[in-house]
Amino acid sequence: MGKTVKKRSEIDNKYKWNLEKMVEAKSFDELYQEVIQKKDQIQNMQGHIMDSSTSLLSYLKTSDELDRVLEQIYVYAHMFCDEDTTNTQAQNLKMKTETLNDDVNEALAFIRPEILSCSYDVVLGYISERKELEEYRFALESIFRYQEHTLNKKEEAIIAAASNAFGACDDVFYNLDNADINLGTVQDENHEEVELTNSNYGYYVGSDNRRVREEAFKAMYKYFGNFKNTIAATLKGQIKENFFYSKVRNYDSPLKMSLFHDNIDISVYHNLIDTVHEHFNSIYDYIKLRKQILGYEEMHMYDIYADLIKEKPKQIPFEEGKEIVLEALKPLGTEYIQDLQKAFTEKWIDVYPNRGKKSGAYSWGTYDSYPYLSLNYDDRIDSVSTMAHELGHSMHSYYSNKHQNFVNHGYPIFLAEIASTVNEVLLNDYLYRNAKTKEEKILYLTEFLDKVRTTIYRQTMFAEFEMLMHEKESNGVPLTEQEFSTTYYELNQLYYGPDIISDNEIRYEWARIPHFYSSFYVYKYATGLSSAIAIAYDILNEVEGAKERYLEFLSSGGSDYPLEILKRAGVDMTTTEPIEKALTVFEQKLQELKALYE
């Protein structure tokens, strides 16, 4: 399944990021001490932050200075450790910054209640009095939105103490899903016994060998089925925790509490589910077509990840992958491509895997650093797609940092996956248009269709499941394992349609989804991809102003509420139009795939 992984010292330096650039002005220890000094300065302001416009400005400026330095050493230490997680020096720095971060948060917990003890009208008066406070207007407005959901000092202390007791449900699930997991073994394509893990499950359930797929599928859900009652108790506990917080903080429901942070109206959530329901025929047609192409009399849930082509994509070395990405993203314009080139010339990217390197891929950095990328590039087309995805994140950060002040540079999670997915969509379109063979065309069409299936349809199914289970709790329905499993099984049948057998094992899929412990989060994947497809195809179709609107979106950071920022890219998620657009493209791609088989 892979070649020997090199030591980090054996990787050519030109394929490593330049992290030292992040702390070159001052040493780590100097920056560490600077954080402590800034923390002490703010503690000395306690009780006086809101005395005047001058005191408020002084606090905000000092807070910015603290956050920038703390971010600098925190991110540096974590990324340094990610290079080689066995490096004890890096481990120590990471733990040191985590402890410091906790200390700062605990020491400065008084700030929000102190600010919110004041009237917002007073704050507006301070802003009109001192123009320097204008850059903090949105940040202050965002804080004061929570005024009716913030309790008095004594009550907040009780909530903080209770919070230490909460979180156990997530911890129990985490251990069942990671530390204690034992999925047993399966026989691979060569009939050799191999251990099944969370990491390799995707490989085996996508195997060309149907027997291997079935074995992996059944082994996975046998494990979660064995713990179904325990996991039902953890998820029920998480749901009850959500109701506790929403009640004591004066929210109408856990869903509204979850959406409040991003100022998202509940209609956006319902619009997503309703619109996907209206397009079930499209996913049913795709499942039916897959069944015909694979030549199965019966199609099962373990067949859904099977490749439709037998010819495997060629190997794509990093330098070739880089050029493909640069070509694919040309529709975004000369300025974007010139700025994107910096990722390669300024050593933003840590390219290859090495022994001890953190798995997966991510983009991370600070306001004052490069928007770095960690990859584990392995010469497959998936790695090219991952590179395009992470470069999308990095360019979003690059433009936001360039055009926004520190307080407004960070974009919210609701928007975070849009730029990365726009890049994926543009790459897929480029590869499809430049495909030389029918097999390649099928590969890229199914890649797009499966992306929509897993990210819009499947994540919306998850979102509907969460909503239904919270509604059941609100209506007094006992949340037993049977209630979870039956509800999920019926949704699976609804979302996948009549041409696939919803195997009995799939009723336990809810039990292995970690995102259910970050409640009402998964819908953002579906809205993000819908937005990205709408944006990308407006750009590809050369809709007037689409490219310019998108660059404005990338430059907006967190300077406004997410839905307002998204409107700058020409996407209005308060309507169903973006979801309709995305599913219309899905339907068009499906027709193109059908045509290749006729």
C-alpha positions as CSV (number, residue, x, y, z in Angstrom):
1,M,0.0,0.0,0.0
2,G,3.0,2.3,0.0
3,K,6.7,2.8,-0.3
4,T,9.2,3.3,2.5
5,V,8.8,6.7,4.2
6,K,12.0,8.7,4.4
7,K,13.4,10.4,7.5
8,R,12.9,14.2,7.5
9,S,16.6,14.7,7.1
10,E,16.5,12.7,3.9
11,I,13.9,15.1,2.2
12,D,15.4,17.7,-0.1
13,N,15.1,21.2,1.6
14,K,13.5,22.7,-1.5
15,Y,10.4,20.6,-0.7
16,K,10.3,21.8,3.0
17,W,8.5,24.9,4.2
18,N,10.5,27.7,5.9
19,L,9.0,27.9,9.3
20,E,11.9,29.8,10.8
21,K,10.6,32.8,8.9
22,M,7.8,33.0,11.4
23,V,10.1,33.6,14.4
24,E,13.1,35.2,12.8
25,A,12.7,38.7,14.3
26,K,12.7,37.5,18.0
27,S,13.5,34.2,19.7
28,F,10.8,31.9,20.9
29,D,11.6,32.7,24.5
30,E,11.4,36.4,23.9
31,L,8.0,36.1,22.3
32,Y,6.9,33.8,25.1
33,Q,7.8,36.4,27.7
34,E,6.1,39.1,25.7
35,V,2.8,37.2,25.9
36,I,3.1,37.0,29.7
37,Q,3.8,40.8,29.9
38,K,0.8,41.6,27.7
39,K,-1.4,39.3,29.7
40,D,-0.3,41.1,32.9
41,Q,-1.0,44.5,31.4
42,I,-4.6,43.5,30.5
43,Q,-5.1,41.9,34.0
44,N,-4.2,45.3,35.5
45,M,-7.0,46.9,33.4
46,Q,-9.7,44.8,35.2
47,G,-12.6,46.9,36.3
48,H,-11.6,49.8,34.2
49,I,-11.8,48.7,30.5
50,M,-15.1,50.5,30.0
51,D,-14.2,53.7,31.9
52,S,-13.7,55.8,28.8
53,S,-13.1,55.6,25.1
54,T,-9.4,55.9,25.9
55,S,-9.4,52.9,28.3
56,L,-11.4,50.8,25.8
57,L,-9.0,51.6,23.0
58,S,-6.0,50.8,25.2
59,Y,-7.4,47.4,26.1
60,L,-8.3,46.6,22.4
61,K,-4.8,47.6,21.1
62,T,-3.1,45.6,23.9
63,S,-5.3,42.6,23.3
64,D,-4.4,42.7,19.6
65,E,-0.7,42.8,20.5
66,L,-1.1,39.8,22.8
67,D,-3.1,37.8,20.4
68,R,-0.7,38.4,17.5
69,V,2.3,37.2,19.6
70,L,0.5,34.3,21.2
71,E,-0.7,33.2,17.7
72,Q,2.8,33.4,16.4
73,I,4.4,31.1,19.0
74,Y,1.4,28.8,19.2
75,V,1.1,28.2,15.5
76,Y,4.9,27.9,15.1
77,A,5.2,25.3,17.9
78,H,2.4,23.2,16.5
79,M,3.6,23.3,13.0
80,F,7.2,22.5,14.1
81,C,5.9,19.5,15.9
82,D,3.8,18.4,12.9
83,E,7.0,18.2,10.9
84,D,8.1,15.2,13.1
85,T,5.8,14.3,15.9
86,T,8.6,12.2,17.5
87,N,10.8,15.3,18.0
88,T,10.9,15.8,21.8
89,Q,12.0,19.5,21.5
90,A,9.0,20.2,19.3
91,Q,6.7,18.3,21.6
92,N,7.9,20.4,24.6
93,L,7.4,23.7,22.7
94,K,3.9,22.6,21.7
95,M,2.9,21.6,25.3
96,K,4.4,24.9,26.6
97,T,2.3,27.0,24.2
98,E,-0.8,25.0,25.0
99,T,-0.3,25.6,28.7
100,L,0.3,29.3,28.0
101,N,-2.8,29.6,25.9
102,D,-4.9,28.0,28.7
103,D,-3.3,30.3,31.3
104,V,-4.1,33.4,29.2
105,N,-7.7,32.3,28.6
106,E,-8.3,31.7,32.3
107,A,-6.6,34.9,33.4
108,L,-8.6,37.0,30.9
109,A,-12.0,35.4,31.4
110,F,-13.3,38.6,33.0
111,I,-13.1,40.6,29.8
112,R,-16.4,39.7,28.0
113,P,-18.6,40.0,31.1
114,E,-17.0,43.3,32.0
115,I,-17.5,44.7,28.5
116,L,-21.1,43.4,28.4
117,S,-21.9,44.9,31.7
118,C,-22.0,48.2,29.8
119,S,-24.7,49.5,27.4
120,Y,-24.0,49.2,23.7
121,D,-25.1,52.9,23.4
122,V,-22.1,53.8,25.5
123,V,-19.8,51.9,23.1
124,L,-21.3,53.6,20.1
125,G,-20.6,56.9,21.9
126,Y,-17.0,55.9,22.5
127,I,-16.7,55.0,18.8
128,S,-18.0,58.4,17.7
129,E,-15.7,60.1,20.2
130,R,-12.5,58.4,19.0
131,K,-12.1,57.5,15.3
132,E,-9.4,54.9,16.2
133,L,-12.2,52.7,17.6
134,E,-13.9,52.5,14.2
135,E,-11.9,49.5,13.1
136,Y,-13.3,47.6,16.1
137,R,-16.9,48.5,15.4
138,F,-17.9,45.1,13.9
139,A,-15.9,43.1,16.6
140,L,-17.7,45.1,19.3
141,E,-21.0,44.6,17.7
142,S,-20.4,40.9,17.5
143,I,-19.7,40.8,21.2
144,F,-22.8,42.7,22.1
145,R,-25.0,40.4,20.1
146,Y,-24.4,38.0,23.0
147,Q,-25.6,40.4,25.7
148,E,-28.9,38.7,26.2
149,H,-27.2,35.3,26.2
150,T,-24.6,36.2,28.8
151,L,-25.4,35.6,32.5
152,N,-24.1,37.6,35.5
153,K,-20.6,37.0,36.9
154,K,-21.7,34.4,39.5
155,E,-23.8,32.5,37.0
156,E,-21.1,32.5,34.4
157,A,-18.7,31.1,37.0
158,I,-21.2,28.2,37.6
159,I,-21.5,27.6,33.8
160,A,-17.7,27.6,33.5
161,A,-17.4,25.0,36.4
162,A,-20.1,22.9,34.7
163,S,-18.3,23.1,31.4
164,N,-15.4,21.2,33.0
165,A,-17.8,18.3,33.7
166,F,-19.4,18.4,30.3
167,G,-17.5,17.1,27.2
168,A,-17.3,13.6,28.7
169,C,-19.6,12.3,25.9
170,D,-17.2,13.5,23.3
171,D,-14.3,12.0,25.2
172,V,-16.0,8.6,25.5
173,F,-16.8,8.6,21.8
174,Y,-13.2,9.7,20.9
175,N,-11.7,6.8,22.8
176,L,-14.1,4.3,21.3
177,D,-13.3,5.7,17.8
178,N,-9.6,6.0,18.3
179,A,-7.7,4.7,21.3
180,D,-9.9,1.5,21.9
181,I,-11.0,0.8,18.4
182,N,-10.4,-2.8,17.1
183,L,-12.0,-3.4,13.7
184,G,-10.4,-6.8,13.4
185,T,-8.9,-8.1,10.1
186,V,-10.0,-8.6,6.6
187,Q,-8.5,-10.5,3.7
188,D,-7.1,-8.2,1.1
189,E,-7.1,-8.7,-2.7
190,N,-4.3,-11.3,-2.3
191,H,-6.2,-13.2,0.4
192,E,-3.7,-12.0,3.0
193,E,-4.9,-11.0,6.5
194,V,-4.6,-7.3,7.1
195,E,-5.6,-5.2,10.1
196,L,-8.6,-2.9,9.3
197,T,-8.2,0.6,10.7
198,N,-10.0,4.0,10.4
199,S,-7.1,5.1,8.2
200,N,-7.2,2.2,5.7
201,Y,-11.0,1.6,5.7
202,G,-11.4,4.0,2.8
203,Y,-8.9,2.1,0.7
204,Y,-10.5,-1.3,1.4
205,V,-14.1,-0.2,1.0
206,G,-13.1,1.3,-2.3
207,S,-11.3,-1.8,-3.5
208,D,-11.9,-3.2,-7.0
209,N,-12.5,-6.5,-5.3
210,R,-16.2,-6.7,-4.2
211,R,-15.4,-9.4,-1.6
212,V,-12.8,-7.0,0.0
213,R,-15.3,-4.1,0.0
214,E,-18.0,-6.2,1.7
215,E,-15.6,-7.6,4.3
216,A,-14.4,-4.1,5.2
217,F,-17.9,-2.7,5.3
218,K,-19.2,-5.5,7.6
219,A,-16.2,-5.4,9.9
220,M,-16.5,-1.6,10.4
221,Y,-20.2,-1.7,11.3
222,K,-19.9,-4.9,13.4
223,Y,-17.6,-2.9,15.7
224,F,-20.0,0.1,16.0
225,G,-23.0,-2.2,16.2
226,N,-21.3,-4.0,19.2
227,F,-21.1,-0.6,21.0
228,K,-24.4,0.8,19.7
229,N,-26.0,1.2,23.2
230,T,-22.9,2.9,24.7
231,I,-22.6,5.3,21.7
232,A,-26.3,5.9,21.9
233,A,-25.8,7.0,25.5
234,T,-22.9,9.3,24.5
235,L,-24.9,11.0,21.7
236,K,-28.0,11.3,23.9
237,G,-25.7,13.0,26.5
238,Q,-24.4,15.4,23.9
239,I,-27.9,16.3,22.8
240,K,-29.0,16.9,26.4
241,E,-25.9,19.0,26.9
242,N,-27.0,21.1,23.9
243,F,-30.4,21.6,25.4
244,F,-28.9,22.6,28.7
245,Y,-26.7,25.3,27.2
246,S,-29.5,26.6,24.9
247,K,-31.9,26.9,27.8
248,V,-29.7,28.6,30.4
249,R,-28.4,31.0,27.7
250,N,-31.8,32.0,26.5
251,Y,-31.9,30.5,23.0
252,D,-35.0,29.1,21.5
253,S,-33.3,25.8,20.6
254,P,-29.9,24.2,20.2
255,L,-30.1,24.7,16.4
256,K,-30.7,28.4,16.8
257,M,-27.9,28.6,19.4
258,S,-25.5,26.9,17.0
259,L,-26.4,29.2,14.1
260,F,-26.3,32.4,16.2
261,H,-22.5,32.8,16.2
262,D,-22.5,33.2,12.4
263,N,-25.8,35.2,12.4
264,I,-27.4,32.5,10.2
265,D,-31.1,32.4,10.0
266,I,-32.7,29.0,10.7
267,S,-34.3,29.2,7.2
268,V,-30.8,28.6,5.6
269,Y,-30.7,25.2,7.4
270,H,-34.2,24.2,6.3
271,N,-33.7,25.5,2.8
272,L,-30.8,23.2,2.4
273,I,-32.7,20.1,3.5
274,D,-35.8,21.0,1.5
275,T,-33.9,21.7,-1.7
276,V,-32.0,18.5,-1.5
277,H,-35.2,16.6,-1.0
278,E,-36.6,18.2,-4.3
279,H,-33.5,16.8,-6.1
280,F,-33.6,13.2,-4.9
281,N,-34.4,12.0,-8.4
282,S,-30.9,13.1,-9.5
283,I,-29.1,11.1,-6.9
284,Y,-31.4,8.1,-7.5
285,D,-30.5,8.3,-11.3
286,Y,-26.8,8.4,-10.4
287,I,-27.1,5.3,-8.2
288,K,-29.1,3.5,-10.9
289,L,-26.4,4.4,-13.5
290,R,-23.6,3.2,-11.2
291,K,-25.5,-0.1,-10.8
292,Q,-25.8,-0.6,-14.5
293,I,-22.2,0.3,-15.2
294,L,-20.9,-2.1,-12.6
295,G,-23.3,-4.8,-13.9
296,Y,-24.8,-5.7,-10.6
297,E,-28.2,-7.3,-10.1
298,E,-28.1,-6.0,-6.6
299,M,-26.1,-2.9,-5.5
300,H,-25.2,-2.6,-1.8
301,M,-23.9,0.2,0.3
302,Y,-20.4,-1.2,0.1
303,D,-20.5,-0.8,-3.7
304,I,-21.0,2.9,-3.6
305,Y,-17.2,3.7,-3.5
306,A,-16.2,1.3,-6.2
307,D,-14.4,2.8,-9.2
308,L,-16.3,2.8,-12.5
309,I,-13.0,2.4,-14.4
310,K,-10.4,-0.3,-14.2
311,E,-7.5,1.7,-15.6
312,K,-5.7,3.5,-12.8
313,P,-4.6,7.1,-13.2
314,K,-1.0,7.7,-14.0
315,Q,1.5,8.9,-11.5
316,I,1.9,12.7,-11.3
317,P,5.2,14.0,-9.8
318,F,4.9,17.1,-7.6
319,E,6.4,19.5,-10.2
320,E,3.9,18.3,-12.8
321,G,1.1,18.5,-10.3
322,K,2.1,22.1,-9.6
323,E,1.9,23.0,-13.2
324,I,-1.5,21.4,-13.6
325,V,-2.9,23.4,-10.6
326,L,-1.5,26.7,-12.0
327,E,-3.1,26.0,-15.4
328,A,-6.4,24.9,-13.8
329,L,-6.7,28.1,-11.7
330,K,-5.9,30.5,-14.6
331,P,-9.6,31.5,-14.8
332,L,-9.1,33.3,-11.5
333,G,-7.0,35.8,-13.3
334,T,-3.4,37.1,-13.6
335,E,-3.2,38.7,-10.1
336,Y,-4.3,35.5,-8.4
337,I,-1.8,33.3,-10.3
338,Q,1.0,35.7,-9.6
339,D,0.2,35.7,-5.9
340,L,-0.2,31.9,-6.0
341,Q,3.3,31.5,-7.4
342,K,4.6,32.8,-4.1
343,A,3.5,29.6,-2.4
344,F,6.2,27.8,-4.4
345,T,8.9,30.5,-4.6
346,E,8.7,31.6,-0.9
347,K,8.6,28.0,0.5
348,W,5.1,28.0,2.0
349,I,4.7,24.3,1.3
350,D,6.0,21.2,3.1
351,V,5.5,18.7,0.3
352,Y,6.3,15.1,1.1
353,P,5.6,12.7,3.9
354,N,8.4,11.8,6.3
355,R,8.7,9.5,9.3
356,G,6.7,11.1,12.1
357,K,5.1,13.8,10.0
358,K,1.4,14.5,10.8
359,S,-0.9,12.8,8.4
360,G,-3.3,14.5,6.1
361,A,-3.0,18.0,4.8
362,Y,-3.8,21.5,6.1
363,S,-3.2,25.2,5.6
364,W,-2.2,27.3,8.6
365,G,-0.3,30.3,9.6
366,T,-0.6,33.6,11.4
367,Y,-1.6,37.2,10.4
368,D,2.1,38.1,10.2
369,S,3.4,34.9,8.5
370,Y,3.0,33.0,5.2
371,P,-0.2,31.0,4.9
372,Y,1.7,27.7,5.1
373,L,0.6,24.3,3.7
374,S,1.4,20.8,5.0
375,L,0.9,18.1,2.4
376,N,1.8,14.4,2.2
377,Y,2.1,14.4,-1.6
378,D,2.3,10.8,-3.1
379,D,2.2,11.4,-6.8
380,R,-1.5,10.4,-7.2
381,I,-4.2,12.6,-8.7
382,D,-5.8,12.8,-5.3
383,S,-2.6,14.6,-4.1
384,V,-3.0,17.2,-6.9
385,S,-6.5,17.8,-5.8
386,T,-5.5,18.1,-2.2
387,M,-2.8,20.6,-3.2
388,A,-5.3,22.7,-5.0
389,H,-7.7,22.5,-2.1
390,E,-5.1,23.6,0.5
391,L,-3.9,26.4,-1.8
392,G,-7.4,27.7,-1.8
393,H,-7.3,28.0,2.0
394,S,-3.9,29.6,1.8
395,M,-4.9,32.2,-0.8
396,H,-8.1,33.0,1.2
397,S,-5.8,33.7,4.2
398,Y,-3.3,35.6,2.0
399,Y,-5.9,38.1,0.7
400,S,-7.7,38.4,4.0
401,N,-4.5,39.2,5.8
402,K,-3.4,41.6,3.1
403,H,-6.7,43.6,3.0
404,Q,-8.0,43.4,6.6
405,N,-6.7,44.7,9.9
406,F,-5.8,42.1,12.6
407,V,-9.2,42.1,14.3
408,N,-11.1,41.4,11.1
409,H,-8.8,39.1,9.2
410,G,-10.0,35.7,10.4
411,Y,-12.8,34.3,8.3
412,P,-15.5,32.2,9.9
413,I,-15.8,28.4,9.5
414,F,-19.0,28.9,7.5
415,L,-16.9,30.4,4.8
416,A,-13.7,28.4,5.3
417,E,-14.3,25.6,2.8
418,I,-15.5,27.7,-0.1
419,A,-12.2,29.0,-1.4
420,S,-10.6,25.5,-1.2
421,T,-13.5,23.9,-2.9
422,V,-13.7,26.5,-5.7
423,N,-10.1,25.4,-6.5
424,E,-11.2,21.8,-6.5
425,V,-14.1,22.5,-8.9
426,L,-11.8,24.5,-11.3
427,L,-9.2,21.7,-11.2
428,N,-11.8,19.0,-12.0
429,D,-13.2,21.0,-14.9
430,Y,-9.7,21.6,-16.3
431,L,-8.8,17.9,-16.0
432,Y,-12.1,16.8,-17.6
433,R,-11.8,19.3,-20.5
434,N,-8.2,18.1,-21.2
435,A,-8.9,14.4,-20.8
436,K,-7.4,12.4,-23.6
437,T,-9.4,9.2,-23.2
438,K,-13.0,8.1,-22.4
439,E,-11.6,6.4,-19.2
440,E,-10.2,9.8,-18.1
441,K,-13.4,11.6,-18.8
442,I,-15.3,9.0,-16.7
443,L,-12.8,9.4,-13.9
444,Y,-13.2,13.2,-13.6
445,L,-17.0,13.1,-14.1
446,T,-17.4,10.5,-11.4
447,E,-15.0,12.4,-9.1
448,F,-17.3,15.5,-9.4
449,L,-20.5,13.5,-9.0
450,D,-19.2,11.6,-6.0
451,K,-18.0,14.9,-4.4
452,V,-21.6,16.2,-4.6
453,R,-23.0,12.9,-3.5
454,T,-20.8,12.8,-0.4
455,T,-20.7,16.5,0.5
456,I,-24.1,17.9,-0.5
457,Y,-26.4,14.8,-0.3
458,R,-24.7,12.8,2.4
459,Q,-23.8,15.8,4.7
460,T,-27.4,17.1,4.3
461,M,-28.6,13.7,5.4
462,F,-26.4,14.0,8.5
463,A,-27.8,17.5,9.1
464,E,-31.4,16.2,8.9
465,F,-30.6,13.4,11.2
466,E,-29.2,15.8,13.8
467,M,-32.3,18.0,13.5
468,L,-34.7,15.1,13.8
469,M,-33.0,13.7,16.9
470,H,-33.0,17.1,18.6
471,E,-36.7,17.5,17.7
472,K,-37.4,14.0,19.2
473,E,-35.6,15.0,22.4
474,S,-37.7,18.3,22.6
475,N,-40.9,16.3,22.1
476,G,-40.0,13.8,24.9
477,V,-39.2,10.8,22.7
478,P,-36.7,8.5,24.5
479,L,-33.4,8.6,22.6
480,T,-32.6,4.9,22.6
481,E,-30.3,3.1,20.3
482,Q,-33.3,1.8,18.4
483,E,-34.6,5.4,17.9
484,F,-31.2,6.5,16.6
485,S,-30.7,3.5,14.3
486,T,-34.2,3.4,12.9
487,T,-34.3,7.1,12.2
488,Y,-30.9,6.9,10.4
489,Y,-31.8,3.8,8.4
490,E,-35.0,5.4,7.1
491,L,-33.0,8.5,6.1
492,N,-30.5,6.4,4.3
493,Q,-33.2,4.7,2.3
494,L,-34.7,8.1,1.5
495,Y,-31.5,9.7,0.4
496,Y,-30.1,6.8,-1.7
497,G,-33.3,5.5,-3.3
498,P,-34.7,2.2,-4.6
499,D,-31.7,1.0,-6.7
500,I,-29.4,0.3,-3.8
501,I,-29.9,-2.0,-0.9
502,S,-29.7,-0.2,2.5
503,D,-27.8,-3.1,4.2
504,N,-28.8,-3.7,7.8
505,E,-25.2,-2.6,8.9
506,I,-25.7,0.9,7.6
507,R,-28.3,1.6,10.4
508,Y,-25.2,2.0,12.7
509,E,-23.4,4.6,10.6
510,W,-24.6,7.4,12.8
511,A,-22.6,5.8,15.6
512,R,-19.3,6.5,13.8
513,I,-19.7,10.2,12.9
514,P,-17.5,12.3,15.1
515,H,-19.1,15.6,13.8
516,F,-22.3,14.8,15.7
517,Y,-20.4,15.9,18.8
518,S,-19.9,19.3,17.2
519,S,-23.6,19.7,16.8
520,F,-25.2,21.3,13.7
521,Y,-21.8,21.7,12.0
522,V,-22.0,19.3,9.0
523,Y,-24.5,21.4,7.1
524,K,-21.6,23.9,6.5
525,Y,-20.0,21.3,4.2
526,A,-23.1,21.2,2.0
527,T,-23.6,24.9,1.9
528,G,-19.9,25.4,1.3
529,L,-19.8,23.1,-1.7
530,S,-23.0,24.6,-3.1
531,S,-21.5,28.1,-2.9
532,A,-18.2,27.0,-4.4
533,I,-19.9,25.3,-7.4
534,A,-22.0,28.4,-8.0
535,I,-19.0,30.7,-7.8
536,A,-16.7,28.4,-9.9
537,Y,-19.2,28.0,-12.8
538,D,-20.0,31.7,-12.9
539,I,-16.2,32.3,-13.3
540,L,-15.9,29.5,-15.9
541,N,-18.9,30.8,-17.8
542,E,-17.4,34.3,-17.7
543,V,-20.4,35.8,-16.0
544,E,-19.7,39.6,-15.9
545,G,-18.0,40.6,-12.6
546,A,-17.8,37.1,-11.2
547,K,-14.0,36.9,-10.9
548,E,-13.8,40.4,-9.4
549,R,-16.6,39.6,-6.9
550,Y,-14.8,36.4,-5.9
551,L,-11.5,38.2,-5.2
552,E,-13.4,40.7,-3.1
553,F,-14.9,37.8,-1.1
554,L,-11.3,36.4,-0.6
555,S,-10.2,39.8,0.7
556,S,-13.1,40.2,3.2
557,G,-11.8,38.0,6.0
558,G,-14.3,38.3,8.9
559,S,-15.2,41.9,8.4
560,D,-18.9,41.2,8.3
561,Y,-21.4,38.4,8.9
562,P,-20.8,35.3,6.7
563,L,-23.9,35.6,4.6
564,E,-23.1,39.2,3.8
565,I,-19.6,38.4,2.8
566,L,-20.8,35.6,0.6
567,K,-23.1,38.0,-1.1
568,R,-20.0,39.9,-2.3
569,A,-19.2,36.7,-4.3
570,G,-22.6,36.8,-5.9
571,V,-24.0,34.0,-3.7
572,D,-27.1,34.6,-1.5
573,M,-27.6,31.6,0.8
574,T,-30.8,33.1,2.2
575,T,-32.3,31.8,-1.0
576,T,-32.3,28.3,-2.5
577,E,-30.6,29.5,-5.7
578,P,-27.0,28.4,-4.9
579,I,-28.1,24.9,-3.9
580,E,-30.3,24.7,-7.1
581,K,-27.3,25.9,-9.2
582,A,-25.0,23.2,-7.7
583,L,-27.5,20.4,-8.2
584,T,-28.2,21.6,-11.7
585,V,-24.5,21.2,-12.5
586,F,-24.7,17.7,-10.9
587,E,-27.6,16.8,-13.2
588,Q,-25.7,18.1,-16.3
589,K,-22.6,16.1,-15.4
590,L,-24.7,13.0,-14.9
591,Q,-26.1,13.4,-18.4
592,E,-22.6,13.7,-19.8
593,L,-21.6,10.5,-17.9
594,K,-24.7,8.7,-19.4
595,A,-23.7,9.8,-22.9
596,L,-20.3,8.2,-22.5
597,Y,-21.9,4.8,-21.9
598,E,-24.5,5.0,-24.7
